Amino acid sequence: MLSILIPTYNYNAFSLVNELQKQAKETGIEFEILVLDDGSQKLEIENNKINEFDFCSFEILKENIGRSAIRNLLAKKASFDNLLYLDSDTIPVANDFISKYLFHINEEEKIVYGGIQYQKEKPKKSHLLRYKYGHSREALCVKTREENPYLRFLTLNFMIKKSVFEKVNFNETIPNLRHEDTLFSYQLKQAKIPIIHIENPVFHLGLDDFEMAIKKENESIIALKFLIENNHIPKNYIGLSRLFYSIQKMKLVFVVAILFRITKPFLLKNLASKNPSLFVFDIYRLGYFSSLF
């Protein structure tokens, strides 16, 4: 009835599978939990313990195939029509997490997204930027997410029917840089497949430190430029590109790029501080995007 699919890379998924397996067994449904490591070749001993659980399996791919391809591969391996995707660095907030998703299983073609939360305890300084961004921009209530259902959708906690996934899946031709979820949401929108937002969040545990957060953001912006220039998504689909192309119309891109190069050290100093500003982060993102042109 339910295939729980977990892509992982350099992360111990044992605790997550332990909790999911316990909850799924309590519901009495038919289920399976499939964990695929994308060729990291690390934490094999810890993750191999997953194979000791009933209806659970862990496998390491021989080579890294990327975030899009591994999600598509998991769908192909799934035995059931209802697919529940979870990132390995998450854990359900509620002990009836599986039951809440089961309530939404029917014949309707849709996506069901449960949301994300961050734990209340502030992390150490090096992780504050990612923590603050997650709290403000990702950990949103259902009402706020419903105002923009496609762009407020994240791929770390959602349920989809295999029949829907066969129509709209993750694009494996794009660079493995980020924004595969943005493209996925746009394709869902174009296919008129609704995203149902519910209150069934997971905690995001794998916070990146400052250097990794900036590295991933830079990759994300490069990926966004690729998606737009190759006509995968329109220029105005997300706020960052919409603002950039407004600046481009005013012929101010060169000015913004030069200002970014001058102010970049000061921007990064703020973002690495004990009180990083998300306004400064948005300026950094716009400046970096402009510098690519």
Sequence and secondary structure as in RCSB ss.txt:
>XXXX:A:sequence
MLSILIPTYNYNAFSLVNELQKQAKETGIEFEILVLDDGSQKLEIENNKINEFDFCSFEILKENIGRSAIRNLLA
KKASFDNLLYLDSDTIPVANDFISKYLFHINEEEKIVYGGIQYQKEKPKKSHLLRYKYGHSREALCVKTREENPY
LRFLTLNFMIKKSVFEKVNFNETIPNLRHEDTLFSYQLKQAKIPIIHIENPVFHLGLDDFEMAIKKENESIIALK
FLIENNHIPKNYIGLSRLFYSIQKMKLVFVVAILFRITKPFLLKNLASKNPSLFVFDIYRLGYFSSLF
>XXXX:A:secstr
 EEEEEEESS   HHHHHHHHHHHHHHT  EEEEEEE S   SHHHHHGGGGSTTEEEEE SS   HHHHHHHHH
HH SSSEEEEE TTEEESSTTHHHHHHTT SS   EEE  EE  SS   GGGHHHHHHIIIIIS  HHHHHTSTT
TT  TTEEEEEHHHHTTS   SSS TTS HHHHHHHHHHHTT  EEE S  EEE     HHHHHHHHHHHHHHHH
HHHHTTSS TTSSHHHHHHHHHHHTT HHHHHHHHHHHHHHHHHHHTSSS  HHHHHHHHHHHHHHT 
